[in-house]
Amino acid sequence: MNKSETILKSSSLSVTAGRKRILDIFLDANNALAHQDIEVKCSDKYDRVTIYRTLQTFLEKGIIHNIPTTDNSVRYALCNEVCISSGHHHDNHVHFRCDNCSKTICLDDVSIPSVKLPTGYSMNEINMVVSGICKTCKKVKVPV
């Protein structure tokens, strides 16, 4: 059994060709993906709605998490092993987005700072995206 099959089974999902293919795309990626990125890689077999539904299922099962962007689109990233094995998001980490190439990555080792809310307020989630220039673009010496 390969890694995508293992993840699907541990998440109590049926192993289908479409789910495996989309999960393999995430496993091969080294950054967050937009719906369009996935569509480009598998539109020969799966339509936009199938891809969307698969992404929603992966979100619900804690296989992937979404990352908000400044242009109100969404990127998706594979959750870490703890998140996947528990089936619940433990997504309290920072994301980094390169201003030049738009690559978005999870910074799993960087925790979101604690936020003290005023009395009577309660927090649902925190999304923290740091923007800058990634190490690949920095090597190319891209003007900022």
CORTACOR-V752806 format. One record per residue. RES is the residue in three letters. SS is DSSP state (hx for helix, st for strand, lp for the rest). PSI is psi in degrees with one decimal (* if undefined). D_LAST is the distance of its C-alpha to the last C-alpha in Angstrom with 1 decimal. Layout:
RES;SS;PSI;D_LAST
RES;SS;PSI;D_LAST
//
This chain:
MET;lp;130.4;45.8
ASN;lp;176.1;42.0
LYS;hx;-42.0;39.3
SER;hx;-39.7;38.7
GLU;hx;-40.9;42.4
THR;hx;-44.9;42.7
ILE;hx;-44.9;39.9
LEU;hx;-45.7;41.6
LYS;hx;-40.2;45.1
SER;hx;-18.5;44.0
SER;lp;9.4;42.6
SER;lp;39.3;45.9
LEU;lp;147.6;44.6
SER;lp;142.3;46.4
VAL;lp;106.1;44.9
THR;lp;160.6;44.3
ALA;hx;-41.1;42.7
GLY;hx;-46.5;40.0
ARG;hx;-42.9;39.1
LYS;hx;-44.9;39.1
ARG;hx;-45.9;36.8
ILE;hx;-40.1;34.2
LEU;hx;-38.1;34.4
ASP;hx;-35.5;34.1
ILE;hx;-43.7;30.8
PHE;hx;-42.0;29.5
LEU;hx;-31.4;31.1
ASP;hx;-19.6;29.4
ALA;lp;147.7;25.9
ASN;lp;19.2;23.5
ASN;lp;172.8;21.5
ALA;lp;152.3;22.4
LEU;st;145.6;23.8
ALA;st;160.8;24.2
HIS;hx;-42.2;27.7
GLN;hx;-36.9;26.6
ASP;hx;-42.7;25.5
ILE;hx;-40.8;29.0
GLU;hx;-41.7;30.7
VAL;hx;-37.6;29.3
LYS;hx;-17.4;30.7
CYS;hx;18.6;34.1
SER;lp;-13.1;34.9
ASP;lp;-24.8;37.6
LYS;lp;-25.1;39.8
TYR;lp;135.3;38.5
ASP;lp;170.6;37.9
ARG;hx;-40.6;35.2
VAL;hx;-41.9;37.7
THR;hx;-43.0;38.8
ILE;hx;-45.6;35.2
TYR;hx;-48.6;34.6
ARG;hx;-38.9;37.9
THR;hx;-43.0;37.2
LEU;hx;-42.3;33.8
GLN;hx;-40.4;35.7
THR;hx;-43.5;38.4
PHE;hx;-37.9;35.9
LEU;hx;-47.8;34.4
GLU;hx;-34.4;37.9
LYS;lp;-3.3;38.9
GLY;lp;21.9;36.0
ILE;lp;-37.7;34.8
ILE;st;164.8;31.3
HIS;st;158.3;29.4
ASN;st;153.9;27.1
ILE;st;118.2;23.6
PRO;st;153.4;22.6
THR;lp;165.6;19.4
THR;lp;-20.4;17.9
ASP;lp;17.8;19.4
ASN;lp;17.8;22.8
SER;lp;179.5;23.2
VAL;st;140.3;24.3
ARG;st;153.9;23.4
TYR;st;141.1;26.1
ALA;st;147.5;26.2
LEU;st;133.5;29.3
CYS;lp;159.3;30.8
ASN;lp;172.9;31.7
GLU;hx;-39.7;35.3
VAL;hx;-44.2;36.5
CYS;hx;-46.2;35.4
ILE;hx;-45.7;36.9
SER;hx;-28.4;40.2
SER;hx;-18.9;40.8
GLY;lp;9.0;40.0
HIS;lp;141.5;38.2
HIS;lp;129.3;34.5
HIS;lp;64.6;33.5
ASP;lp;43.1;29.9
ASN;lp;64.5;29.0
HIS;st;166.7;25.8
VAL;st;150.0;22.1
HIS;st;149.8;19.9
PHE;st;132.0;16.3
ARG;st;125.5;14.1
CYS;st;128.0;11.0
ASP;lp;-20.7;8.5
ASN;lp;-54.7;8.2
CYS;lp;-5.8;11.9
SER;lp;7.2;13.5
LYS;lp;133.3;15.7
THR;st;127.8;17.5
ILE;st;157.2;19.7
CYS;st;136.1;22.3
LEU;st;78.6;22.2
ASP;st;-26.9;26.0
ASP;st;0.1;26.4
VAL;st;114.4;24.4
SER;st;149.2;26.8
ILE;lp;132.1;26.0
PRO;lp;150.5;27.3
SER;lp;146.1;30.7
VAL;lp;123.1;30.9
LYS;lp;115.0;34.0
LEU;lp;154.8;35.1
PRO;lp;157.1;37.6
THR;lp;134.5;41.3
GLY;lp;-9.5;42.1
TYR;lp;147.5;38.7
SER;lp;145.7;38.1
MET;lp;138.3;35.0
ASN;lp;-46.7;34.7
GLU;lp;159.5;31.3
ILE;lp;133.6;27.9
ASN;lp;122.4;24.7
MET;lp;117.4;21.7
VAL;st;122.7;18.3
VAL;st;132.4;15.4
SER;st;153.4;12.0
GLY;st;-151.6;9.1
ILE;lp;127.5;8.2
CYS;lp;166.8;11.7
LYS;hx;-30.9;13.5
THR;hx;-46.0;13.9
CYS;hx;-32.7;10.4
LYS;hx;-36.6;9.8
LYS;hx;-32.8;12.9
VAL;hx;-9.8;11.7
LYS;lp;60.9;8.9
VAL;lp;131.4;6.3
PRO;lp;138.8;3.8
VAL;lp;*;0.0
//
